[in-house]
Amino acid sequence: MENQKHEEMDHSNPPAGRAGIDHSNHDGNAPMGMAGHDHHKMMIADFKKRFWVTLVLTIPILIFSPMIQGFFGYEFLLPGNPYILFALSTIVYFYGGWPFLKGIVSEIKSGAPGMMTLISMAITVAYVYSSATVFGLEGVDFFWELATLIAIMLIGHWIEMKSVLGASKALQLLVSMMPAEAHRVKGDTIEDIPLEDLLKDDVILVKPGEKVPADGIIVEGSSYLNESMLTGESKPVKKEEKDKVIGGSVNGNGSIKVKVEHTGKDSYLNKVITMVEEAQKTKSKMQNLSDRAAKWLTYIALGIGFGTLAVWLILGFPFVYALERMVTVMVIACPHALGLAIPLVVAISTSVSAQNGLLIRNRTAFEESRKISVLLFDKTGTLTKGDFGVTRIESVNESYSNEEILRLSSALEQSSEHPIAVGIIKKVREDKIDIPKLENFNAITGKGVEANVEGKQVKVVSPGFLRDEKIEIPKDAFSDAAETVVFVLIDGQLAGYIALADEIRPESAEAIKIFKKNNIKVIMATGDNEITAKAVSDKLGLDGYYAEVLPHQKVELVKELQGKGEFVAMTGDGVNDAPALAQANVGIAVGSGTDVAAETADIILVNSNPQDIANLILFGKATYNKMIQNLIWATGYNVVAIPLAAGVLYSSGFVLGPAVGAVLMSLSTIIVAINAQLLKRKIGKK
């Protein structure tokens, strides 16, 4: 028996924005996280408007610029041409450049100069110098470079913010899945009420084809429900009386009445949204690394920028030329792509994961899933279906028939949702046996349950209990099949036993192959007996197993494996296995339906499917790889571009202008954004 779960059977049924421009500003108190999205949309609209205004003004600036005219070999100078350029460029500088000018104040106040500082310094130096040439300073203006730089920086930000918003659309899709109204059943009448008026324990009617308004339990009817957008399960799931349903899932062809369990902030959907938003805001080791790199790049760029100005002046070049080199260095060195490299991957991976039934609570653990060398699996409901059927009932006491043993034991199991209990109750109902009442119920830690039934003390326990009590286990109790056996004691004497079989999931074998292909050892830790554990292990080709393991012993197993240098992932139900989940390098809680609040787990799988764990590990690797690719591109680009901007190839005739630098910088941002979007193809499902 899976006594690590049976012992605790519940019989009572109890992205990150950067300094200067806040790209994430999600309002944690906003209903369903929508205020943050509205704010984000407003900012995107603002950047879009500023870009188009700047672009319209940039066109005449380019046309009337003497430098551009000389480059293309035409002349078209208006009376007061310098003043026209100055006027247009002033609008571009203050209106188009305002987000960056405002950003430098925020960065300096926070003591973290970064991208906004670099952009602001570059456009300010360009504007002030060019304006000075209009009013008497000897030199050539580069208003056209100022205008193109601001336009390109604005479109870069616009594209970046649209990408971040796009990555969070999964949340909006989840929100939109809830219907506006619910059909509440009041006696013989049905009333349509707004969703926000729905209360716990209300009974609601869900008609064919409608979305389920809230989490609950079916009290009447049966149907197939489509939960694909919530759990990643593509096939409709059959739901009958006493089955749980999730708000937002789509009802099939049957009408069902549902007793409401969770509404509003307590609902499964809202928990998912909250987890995704928290995960997107949480910085991982990789993100902290990129932040540090961006900060140092800022200092390096400022140092090289002013150093470039000094070197070219010392070499005897005109101030205008030296200034242009400095401006180009500052433009090209903006840590724009670097700042986007990690947050965008975080936003996409958490949203896509949530759509596929993988809820990430700990970003670092998710990224480190690539290091997993050993997977410690629970058995029931994970490697197996958790759908027990009674295969044998044997009495070993002449005073009790097989039917009496089943009847008395059913009294203890009637309130439990544990698979073994469900299997016993299912058999009782098939045989139309009346379940007796019980008194003084008690859980025997790690070994079973006990209660008084019809004046008798009845215990339903694991083999381990019998061994501890020095009670001999019947020779024929364990067959060579993958059966789970529980023993029934009446008034301290062994009365008989019940054997149940739990079918191995068809997905388990495929998942094991994926783990082995990725050099991950798979070990099973189960409360079941040695014969059953060995049968499952042999059939699936596991690397090892531990039988008759109690919950507290799983922690020791994890520590033992870690002591051997293994990077351990533990899977469990998130309740009994909490200590082991916390001890493991990566804790993966497996559940179903609305069981998503496993506090000690790093990652929660909505479905108890080993294939999901395989998807999780592969997606974690893909996510980490995308982060590394983006970091290499963003930093490598700067390593090459900054020296070119400083003019190291001047003797070869190559000079990198500020506008070209701005184009390359924005191009690097777009490449990083596109590379992050490609992550969506790596999820393994959908």
N, C-alpha and C positions, 0 to 999 in steps of 0.2 A: 504493500500500500504506500502511496505517496504520503507518508505520515508527516513530512515537513509541511504539507498543506493541510492534511486532515486534522492535525492538532489544533490549528487555528481556524477551523471552519467557522464562519460567521453564522451561528445559529439564531442570532437575533436580527440578522440582516442589517446590521448597521452599514538700419545702417547708420552707421554712425556718421554724423556730419563733421566737418572740419571747422576750425576756428574761422570766424568771419562770416560765413554763411551757414546757417543751421539747416542742413539737408534732411534732418530726421525728425525734429521737433514733433514727435508723436505725443499727444496728450494722453497720459496714462489713465486719466479719469474719464476720457471721452467714451461714450457708449460705443462698444464694438470697435474702438480704435479709429473712428471715422474723422474726428477733429484733426488728427495729425495728417491724414490724407488730404483733407480740404485745404489745410495750410500749405501742404506740399504743392498741391495743384495751383494755388494762388501764386506761389513763388515761381513755378514753371511759366505761368502766364505772364508774370512780370518780366522774366528774362526774355521770353519770346517777344514781347512788345518792345523792350529796350533794344533787342537785336535788330528788329525790322526798322526801327527809327534810325538806329546807327547805320545800318546798311544803306538806307535811302540817302543819308547825309554823306556817307563815304564815297558814293559814286561821283558827285560833283567835286569832292575834294581830290579824288584821283584825276579827274579830267582837267582840273585847273592847276594841278601841281606841276611846277617847272621841271622837277626831276623826272616825273613820269613822261612829260612831253618830250624831254631830251632823250629818254630811253626809247620811245616809240617813233621819234623823228617828226613830231608835228609841233605847231605853235598855236596856242589859243588862249591868249592872256586878256582878261577883262580889265577895264579901268578899276584901280583899287584891288587888284587881284590878291595881294598878300592879306588885305583886311577881310576879304571875303573868306579866304581860307581860315583866317584866325577866328572869324565869327562862327563858321560851321564847325570848326574843330573844338571851339569852346563848348558848344552844345554837346558834341560827342563826348568830350572829356567829362563834363559834369553829369550829363544825363546817362550816357552809356557806361561811363566808368564809375558811377555812384556806388554800385554794389561792392566794388573792389576798394574804393576809398573808405567806405563804411567798414569794410572788413579789416582794414589795417588797424583801425582804432580798437576793434575787438581783440585782435591778435596781440597788440602791444599791451592792452590792459591785462590780458590773461598771461602775459609774459611768455607767449609761445609764437614768435614770428614764424610765418609760414608762407603759403602760396599767395595769400592776399597782400602780404607785405611786399613780396617780389613784384607782383603785377602792379600794385599801386606805385611803387618806386619807379618802375619802368615807364609807366604812362605819365607820371608826374614830371620826371626828368625830361621826357620827350616834349610834353606840353609847355613847360616853363622855358626850356631852351628855344623851342620853335617860336614861341610868343616873343621872346627877347629879340630874335632876329627880325621880326616884323617891326619892332619899335626901336631899331637902331643898332643892335648888336651885329657885328660882322659874322656872317656864316650862312649856311643853307638850312632852311627849315625841313623837318620831316613830319609835317602834319599828316601826310598820307600814311606814314608808318604807324603813327599814333592811332589813326582811325581804323586801319585794317587790323591792328593788334587788338583793339577793344572789341571790334565786331567778331573777330575769331574767338576771343576769350569768352564772349557772351554766348556764341553758338556752342562752344565746347561745354560750358556750364549747362546750357539748355538741354543738350543731348544727354549729358551725364545725369541730370535730375530726372529726365524722362525715363532713363534706363532704370534708375533706382525705384521710381514709382511703378514701372512695369514689373519689376521683380516682386513688388508687394501686392500685385493685383490678385494673387491667390486669396489674400485676406478679404478683399472686396468681393470676390466671387463667393466666399464662404458666407459673408454677411448677406449678400443678395439671395442666398439660398433659402432664407427664412421667409415664410409667407407673412402677409400683413395681418391676417385674421385667423382665428381658430373657431371650430364648431364645438361649443361646449354643450355637454349633455346635462340637462336639468330635468330629472324625472322622465316623463314621456316626451318632453320638448327639447328642441335643439336651438341654441341661440348663437349667432355669429358675434364674436367679441374681438376687439383689438388684441394683438399678441401681448402687449404690455399688461393687459388686465388678467392674463392667465395666472392662476395660482397653483401651488403645489397641491396634489391630491384631487385636482379637477379631473373629470373624465371628458375626453374630447373624441370626436368622431373624425376619422381621416378617410376621405372618400378615395376611390380608385383614381390614380394619376396625380393626386395632390401631394404637396410636400408636408412632411410631419412637422407640426409647429413647435414641439418641445420634446425633451428627453422623457421617456416614460416606460411603462410596462403594459403590454397588451392584456386587456381584461376580457375582450370578446373578439372573435373573428381570427382570420389568418390571411396572410398575403405574402407576396415576394416584394422585398424592398431593395431599391438600388442605393447603395451607400458608397458608390465609387468615388465621389468627390470628397468624401470624408475619410475613408479608410484605404482607398486604393484598390479595394476588392472589385474587380470588373464585373463579376457575375452577380445578379440579384440574389439576395439571401432570403430563404424562407423563414418567416416569423409567425409563431403561433402564440396561443395564450401563455402568459408568464414570461415570454421573451421580451428582452429590452429593445427599444427602438431609439434611434438618435434623431434629435431635431435637425432638420435640413435634408434628411434622406427622402427619397421619392417613393411613394407607395405604388404598388403594382396594380393588379386587377381585382383585389379584394378590399372590402370595407373593414376597417378595424376600429375598435374603441380602445383608447389608451389612457391609463391613469398617469397623470403628470408627476414626474419625480423631480426634475430640475428645470428651472426657467431662468432667463436673464443671465446674470453673471455666473451662476452656478451650472449653466448648461455646458454640455460637451463642446459645442461649437465655440462658445466664448472662452472656454479654457484653452482650446487650440489656438485661437486668435491671440490670447494673452501670452501663451508660451512662445508663439512665433515672434511676436513683437519684442518680448523680453530677450529672446535669443538673438534677434537682429541688433538689439542695442548693446548686448553683452560683448565686450572685447575679448578676443582670444589672444593667445601668445603671438600668433602670426600678425594680428592687427596691431598689437603693441609694437611689434618689430617694425612694421611699415610706418607707424607714427614716429618712432625714433629716427628711422631713416629719413623721413620727410623733414624733420626738425633739423637734423644735421646737414641735409642738403641745402636748407635755407641759409644756414650760417656759411656753408662752403660757397654757395652762390654769391652771397653778399661780399664775402672776402675776395673771391675771384673777380667779381664785378668791379669793385673799387681798385683791386690790384691791376686789372686790365686797363682801366682808365689811366692809372699812374704809369704803367709800363709804356703805353703808346705815347703819352705826353713826354716821358723821358727820352723816348726814341726820336722825338722831334716831330711827331705827326700833329696835324691840326686838332684843336680841342673837339671840333665837330666830329671828326673821325673817331677819336678816342672815346668820345661820349657814345657814339653809335655802337662801338664794340661793347661798351659797358651795358648799354640798354639791351643789346642782343643776348649777352650772357644772362642777364636777369630774366629775360623773357623765356629763353630756352630752358632755364633751370627750374622753372616753376614746377613744384612737385604735384602737379595736377593729376597725372596718370597714377603716380605713386599713391596719392591719397585715395584714389578711386579703386585701386587694385584689389584691396581686401574687402572693404565694405560692400561693394557690389556683389562679390562672390558670396559673402555672408547672407545678404538679402535674398539672393536667388536660391541658394542651397536650403535655407530654412523654409522658404515658402514652398518650393518644389517638394521638399521632404514631407511637409505637413499634408500636401495633397495626396501623398502616397502612403499615408499612415505611419510616418516616422516623425515623432515629435522631439525636437532637439532642445534640451534644457541647458546643457553644458557644451558650449562651442568648442572649447579646447579638447574635451573628451571625444567629440565627434571627429575633429581633425586628426586626433591621435589614434583613431580606430584603425588607421593604416598600419600601426605597429603591433596590432593584436597577434599574438603567437599561439595562445590557447583560448578556446571558447569553452566555458563551463556551462553546460546545459542542464536545465531541469528537464524532466521527461514528460509528465502528464500535461497535455494541452499545448505542448510546444513541439517536441519531436513526435508526439502522438496526438490524436484528435481530441483526447480528453472526453471522449464519448463512450463511457463504460457501459457494457452490457453484462448482466449476470450470466455466467456460463455454468457454474456448479454451486449447489447448496448441499452441504453434507453435515448431518448430525453425528456427533460422537457420544451423545448421551441419550439413552433410551427414553428418558422422560420428555424429550422434546423432539417433535417431528421437524422435517425440513421446513415445512410451511410455518411452524411456530417460531423457528429461529429467524426466518425472514420477517415475520410479523413483528416480533419484539424489537429486532434491530431497526426496523423502519421507523419506529417511534423516535429514535435518536437522530435519524437522518432527515426527517421531514422538513426541517427549516433550513437545511444547509444547501448552498449552491455548489458545493464541491462536486467534481465529476463522479466520484465514487458514490456519494450520497444520492446524486441524481440517478445513477444507474440502479441503485437498490430501490428507490421510490418508483422508478419506471417499471421495474419487475413486479412490484407490489400492485401497481395499478393494472398491469396486464393481467395479473391473476385475480384481480378484483378482491383484494384482501383489505379489510378495514384496518386503518392505522390506529393503534391505541394511544391514549394520552400519556404524557410523561411528567415527572416531577423531579426537582433538584438536579437539573442538568448541569454537567460540569465537563470542561475540556481537560483531558489528561495531557499535559504539555509534551508535545512531540510524539505522542503514542496513540491518541484516539479520543473517545468521548465516553461518558457514563451518565446514567440517570436511573431513577426509579420508575419502573413500568409495572402497573398492576401488582404492586407490593413486592416486586422482585428488583434486585439491583442488577442492571444490565450494562455490560461494557462492550463496545465495539472497538477493537484495538489492532495494532500492528503486530507483526511477528516479534519485533523488538521488545514489546511489553511482556510477551510470554517468556522470552529469554530472561529478562530482568527479574521476573517473578518465579523463575525456575519451574515454569510449566512446560511440560513436554509437548512439542509440536507434532501433530499426527503425521505419520510417514507419507501418506498420500495427499497431504495438503497442497503440495506444490507439484504441478505437472511440469513437463518440459516446454510448455507453451508460454507465451508472454502474457501470463495472467497476474493480476494483482489479487492478493488474498487478505481478507480481514477476518479476525476471529471474534466470536461472540462468547462472552462469559456471562453466566447467570448465577448470581449469589456466590461469586468467587470461583465457580467451577467452569471448566471449558465445556461448552454445550455444542459447539459446531463452528463451521467456517463458511464464508461466502467467497467464491472466486469470481472475479470480473475480468473481462478482456478489454483492452483499449487499443484500437487499431492505429497502426503507425501512419502518420500523414504521408500521402504520396509525394508532397513537396520536400519532405525531409531528406530523402536519398539524393535529390538533385542539389539541395543546399549543401550537403556534406561534400559532394564532389567539388563544388565551388570553393569551399573552405580549404580542402586539400590541395586544390590547384593553386591556391594563394598561400600555401605552406602554413596553414593554421591547423593546429591539432584540436580535435573535438573530443571532449570528455563529458560524460554524463554523470551527474550526481543526483541520485534518486532515493526516496525513502522506501522504495519497493524492495522486495526480496531479491536475493542473489540470482535465482533462476530466471526471474522475469527480466532483471537488469541485463543479465548476460544474453538472453534471447534478443532483446532490442538492440544491444550493442553489436552482436554478431550480424544481425540482419542489415544494419545500417553501415557496418564497417567502421565503427568508432575507434578512436585511438586508446580508449580506456573508459572505465566506469567505476563508480563507487556506489554500492548498494546500502540500503537501510541507513541513509544519512539523515540526521536530524538538522533542523535549521541552523543551530549554533555551530554545528560541525562544518557547515559550508564555508563559514568564515575561515576556519582553520585550513580547509582545503585551498582556498584562495591564497592565504598567506604562505602555505607550503609551496604552491606553484610559483608565487612571486619570489620566494626565497631561492628558487632554482633559476632565477633570471628570466622568467616568463612574463610577458605583458598580457595580463589576464582580462578577458571580458566575461562578465557573469550575467546570465539571463535568469530572471525569476519573476514571481508574480508581484513584486513590489511591496508586499505586506510581510509575509513570513520571511522572505529572503532579504529584507531591508539591510541587515548588518553586512551580509555578503555583497550586496549591490554597492554599499558604501565603501567596502574594503577594496573591491576590484578596481583595476585601472580604468575600465569602462563598465559602468553599470547599465544594463539594458532591461527595463521592466517590460514584461509582456502582459497584455491584458486583452480585453475585448470590449466593444461597445463604449460605455461611458467611463470605464475605469482608466482615467488618464492622469490622475493626481498622485503618482508614485513619487513621493517627496525625495527619496534617496537616490533615485535613478538619474543617470546623465541623459539617457535617451529612452523614450517610451514608444513601444510598438503597439499600435491600436489593435492589430490582429496578432494572435499567437502563432505566427507562421514563421518557421525557420528560414524560408525563402526571403522574408523581409529582412532578416538579420544579414543574409548574404548581400542583399541589395544595399543595406545600410553601410556595410564595410566597403563595398566597391564604390559607392557614392562618396563615402568619406575620403577614400583615396583620390577619386576624381576631383573632389573639392580642393583637397590639399595641393594636388598637381596644378590646378588652375591658379591658386594663390601664388605658388612658386613661379609659374609662367608669367603671371602679371607683374610680380615683383622684379623678376629678371628683366622683363621688357622695360618697365618703368625706370629702373635704376641704370640698366645697361644703356638705354637711350641717352640718359643724362651724361654718363661717362664719356660717350662718343661726342655728343652734341656740344657740351660746354667748351671743350678745347677748340672746336670749330668756330663757335661763337666768339671766343676770345681772339681768334685770328691766327692760330698756329700754322695754317696753310697759306698765309698771306704771300709768302715768297713763291708759292706755286701758282698764284693768281686766283686762289679760291677765297671768296669773302662771303660769309653767311650773314645776310641782312636781317634786321629785326622782324620784318613781315614774314620772311621765309621761316625764321625761327618760330614765329607764332603758329604758322601753318603746321610745321613739323610737331610742335608741342601738342596742338589740338588733335593731330592725326594719331599721336601716341595714345591720347585719351580715348579716342574712338576705337582704336585697336584693342585696348584693354577692356572696354565695355563690350565689344563684340565677342571677345574671347570668353568673358564671364558668361554671356548669354548662351554660349555653346554648351555650358554645363548642364542645361536642361535636357540634353540628349543622353546624359550619362546615368540617369536614375534607374534604369533596368526594368522599370514598369512604366506603362503609359507612354 
